[in-house]
Amino acid sequence: MSMFPTLQKLAPNATLLYDCFPGLLTKQTPSQFVAGSTVPPISAYYTTATPPGPCPAGNAVVCWQRFTGTDPITNFPYPSTSPLFAYNGGAVEGFGMYVIDQYFGFTAADPVAAFPGVIGVTSETNTVRGVSMTTLKANHFNHVQNDYQSGVQSHFLLYRNTGAVGFADLDKCCVDTWIRLPDHSTLLNSSYKFRTFHDYKTSGDFRYGIQLIYADATDAAAFHCDVGKIGFLFTADNQANGGLTSFEFIRMKSYSVDVPTDFFKSTIYFDRAASFSDLTTGRFIYRVNDQTVFDVNVNSVAQYNIDHPLACTFNNPDTDCVNRHMGQNSNPWQRLFLVSNYFGGVGGNDVQFELARLRIWSDAYFPLPNY
């Protein structure tokens, strides 16, 4: 499919729920500056030794930059109605950039003015698949530490209001993002080798993630690729800020599809399982430019366990993967981190994404292979 001829709201298998070109939406003034894990004023979160200085005790300041308006090309309004139910103002924003800062910029004196010192959020003119268009760029400046740091993140986020009248889960959904990521061959290494760019969380018990990964010597031998090749990692676990003891259900790697260096269509499809104990019906598909990277289902998980046993290395002890697609409390999808700057690579680097278009469908609009 090209960028523009698909403005219709129907496909053979699905209904188009939302469609926008984020670079054309209205960026509101950054707002909702709040302290991280406790509730002192923001000023208490910064030292004065090197203004603004790192936040004490590993805490952070978080804020929103809300995106609003009807898309001028697709005519879709802000996605607050059924079935997406994005928050629409109030104490919690619902759609736009969500930024966490532990080190730079959100000074107590004027956090709004300091916002650009943490992240550049700009609309740019780019050529995407031969079409000149306005795109969104989000560059989180200078991640100081190596590896993942929860106090330094930025996401283009759809935050669903699970308490809205008529709220229902997205049991099936398909999300397209046309994105460009920088070359990660120098941003990752064999010690600090992950970068999350898609991350979906329920209201407390389940998470999907798509990451870029650097092939170390072990991966190179297991997946028959060169050391240093950048590939993809899919994970499913229970880390959705619900206070559960950490457990990983699926960890699958792929080096068979190259990571594009220009804008590409990044597609996530999921079909949730009926319950936590249902290990047969759930399914997750990830595609790059319509090429399947992962088709996670009961059969592919069984084969992966044969080829790569005990792949869930975040468990203690390591375990095989299980085809789990529902959390233990059957919580609904709440926070869809549609594109993320969440960096587990080499410190001291800027981390960015560019986003050209977002589409959300009720189901897979493409034929689903049998399994």
Buried (B, 14 or more C-beta within 10 A) or exposed (E): EEBEEBEEBEBEBBEBBBBBBBBBBEBBEBBBBBBBEEEEEBEEBBEEEEEBBBBEEEBBBBBBBBBBEBBEBBEBEBBBBEBBBBBBEEEEBBBBBBBBBBBBBBBBEEBEEBBEBBBBBBBEEBEBBEEEBBBBBBBBBBBBBBBBBEBBBBBBBBBBBBEBEEEEBBBBBBBBBBBBBBEBEEBBBBEBBBBBBBBBBBBBBBBBBBBBBBBBEEBBEBBEBEEBBBBBBBBBBBBBEBEBEEBBBBBBBBBEBEBBEEBBBBBBBBBBBEBBEBBEBBBBBBBBEEEBBBBBBBEBBEEBBEEBEEBBEEBEEEBBBBBBBBBBBBBBBBBBBBBBBBBBBBBEBBBBBBBBBBBBBBBBBBEBEEE
